[in-house]
Amino acid sequence: MQRKDNNETPAADAQLEKQILKIFANNPFDAFNHKQISTRIGAGSKAARQAVIRAMQHMAEEGTLVEDDHRGKYRVDPKRIDDLLPKNYLEGTIDMKQGGKAYVIPNEEGREDVQIAPNNTGHALHGDTVRVLMFPQRKMHRPEGRVVEITHRAKTRFVGVIQRQERFAFMVSDSRTMQVDIFIHNDDLGGAEDGEKVLVEMTDWPERMNNPVGRVVKRLGRPGDNNVEMQSILAEYDFPLDFPPEAEAEAGRLRRPTAKETASRRDFRDVMTFTIDPADAKDFDDALSLRRLDSGRLEVGVHIADVSHYVRPGSAIDREAYTRGTSVYLVDRTIPMLPEKLCNELCSLRQDEDKLCFSVVMQMDAKGKVHDTWIGKTVIRSNSRMAYEEAQAVIESGQADNEVQQAILDLHSLAQRLRAARYKNGAINFESQEVKFILDDNARPTGVYIKESKEANWLIEEFMLLANRLVAERVGKAARGAKKTFVYRVHDEPNPEKLNTFVELVGKLGFSMRTSSRKALAESYNTLFRDVAGRGEEHMVDAIAIRTMSKAFYSTDNIGHYGLGFAYYTHFTSPIRRYPDLMVHRLLEAYMDGQPSVNADEYEDYCRHCSAMEKRASDAERASVKYKQAEFLADKLGQVFPALISGVSKWGIYAEIEGNKCEGMIPIGSLKDDYYMLDEDNYQVIGRRTGRTYKLGYPVQIRVKRVDMLKKQIDFEMVDPETEQPQPDPKNARRQQKRGAKNRQNKR
């Protein structure tokens, strides 16, 4: 049968092509040859198969199909998919993975993540908000799709190293999630040299170009220099390196409080008051006061720096503080939310200086019950600045030589009762570990250890939690008038699917959990943590339990705080370093003065921004820790250490060195004794032939094989413990043994 010269297709051919197109449209990832298509449409005769061949060739000539890498096989032209598939779209945030593959996390709750093949990501970059065209879902496969629109760029500035050519250059990003290099014309290099670290602004990404185009906006210096690397981390996460001149000028004009400013405040300058903070702290947000009342009760004051007195809404300082959202704590430095004149001087509750505060003052009995609460503006004068270590020594000795030490013992007794009551009422006892470094004069790590939380830390924690709860209740429980918009710190219930998986997993380990009610579940978590302490499964259970939990965030919609077991909770106690606390101070003062409620939608936007900045700061802090961990191991190639498996994936096994939590990956391909497969539900990889398993939390011996300082990546290889013994860092070994024993004792 001959086709017409005018390219008109006979009706029979058009119908056949429609049938063929439907097969390709329903399988947009697959390639087919004429035999496979003939089988699917039932073209059994020779003539029918010849018709299929002609139809597929015609569709290829028209551009509907394109020939695959295998000759004779065809697939749908990606540019034509939009025309062929039903219009099923989804919006979400793209999460780029190594190798170019990505997942889109839908905005709509309850929908499964969408897998995006490397050739279907378009020009999307990690964190972008995108619109995805969904493909027909194949059985036993996760949803798949293609990015068709970028609705919001997460960022346009990136940090990396310049690689110069003769007429142009590329910036190779530090980030593992940045899959493309940025093209830079020589005129836009800003003097940057080959091998130099820079901050680059992406200015364009033409549709037909594989790489975006950018320009150098800041030269950071040579890789490997500590200051360059820390500035690179801040720039990568879009935290400013300096304060705007107008904000610094405003701060410079601020002065200490006058007698007139203190006259209208409740005066606590004659009440014994003190601070407990890290030994190297300079920004003291909070102080505690204590005095005995004639009634026999204790008056406990939680005094918080009155930042809102100095930082007015809409001022240059306020705008910059909101943009930052939070202070950032890198390994070797703090990037404050407020200019130094405020955070370390005017607002900081320094010893022997009159300071303005917003205070929560409680009358409590010896059992820790609060009988009366007063909230308002105060002026204080701290009698003593104590470090956690000093306060801990007082608690451990049980002896007091002065009024401040006696106050610490009295408050410690109350804090123990508050803590016990919290757990009894449904709080969950999650204990996180913080990695700390011993740095030399050049900020190079000479040691790594885990900071342990002790009774002095818990003392401060309990009274800050109590003050935050009482402030939230004061606004949220208002008996009269309409509900007032407020900034709450909320924490949702665990994801049911993750929780069920966790319950099944711990059941296999011999532990049971009750999920009949929120309180029963919380009690089960705490019992589990107590029973598993010191056992081989402790690390695995702790890690997976945290993964079952939602993330806490800020919102005007009060859903309560699940982890703490509080129906009302906010952040009031750290306005020097957290912008939400500053918003809470302003709202609380306004409502106490009888002002009307603020716009909920406006403040919900503020909450979303602050939650996003909190996560960004956390990511930056984690990046600085990873860099220092890589730096610490850089001169230890070939050394063997004891480690615990901290994660599993189809690419490899992640392990953390015991004592310092330096994490690296053991590539699956490096395990030569078997072919290992991922068992995602049980957090393990299994050898196909031997059945040998490597499970989350299991102890292993590893050798440091490779350290990539640029990518902050560490590669390990598995070692047979019978043939090679670990070589722990002699500076840390004894200290870590003592810490580990004490931590296990504390957990019990």
Protein Blocks (a to p, Z undefined) as FASTA:
>chain_A
ZZdfklpacfklmmmmmmmmmmmmmmmmbccdfklmmmmnopabfklmmmmmmmmmmmmm
nomaccdfbghiacddfklmmmmpccddddddddddehhiacdddfbghiacddddfkln
ojadehiacddddddddehiacddddfbdfbdfbfcdcddddddfkbccdddfbfklmbd
cdddfklnnopaehiacddddfbdcfklcbdcdddfbdfbjehiaklmmmmmmmmnopaf
bdcfklmmmmmmpccddfklmmmpccfklpccdddddfkbcbdfbacdddddfkopacdd
dddddfklmmcghiaklmmmmmnopacddfkbccdfbdfklmmmmmmccehiacdddddd
ddddfkopafbdcddddddddfbdcdfklmmmmmmnopafbfklmmmmmmmmmmmmmmmm
mmmnopacdddddddddddfkopafbdcdddddfklmmmmmmmmmmmmmmmmmmmmomgd
cdddddddddddddfklmmmmmmmmmmnopacdfkbmklmmmmmmmmmmmmgopaklmmm
mmmmmmmpccddddfbdgbjfknopabdcdfklmmlomklmmmmmmmmmmmnopacddfk
lmmmmmmmmmmmmmmmmmmmmmmmmmmmmmmmmmmghiacddddfbdcfkbccdddehjl
pacdddfklmmkbccdddfknopaddfklopacdehiacddddfbdcfklopacdddddf
klpccdddfklmmmmmmmmmmmmmmmZZ
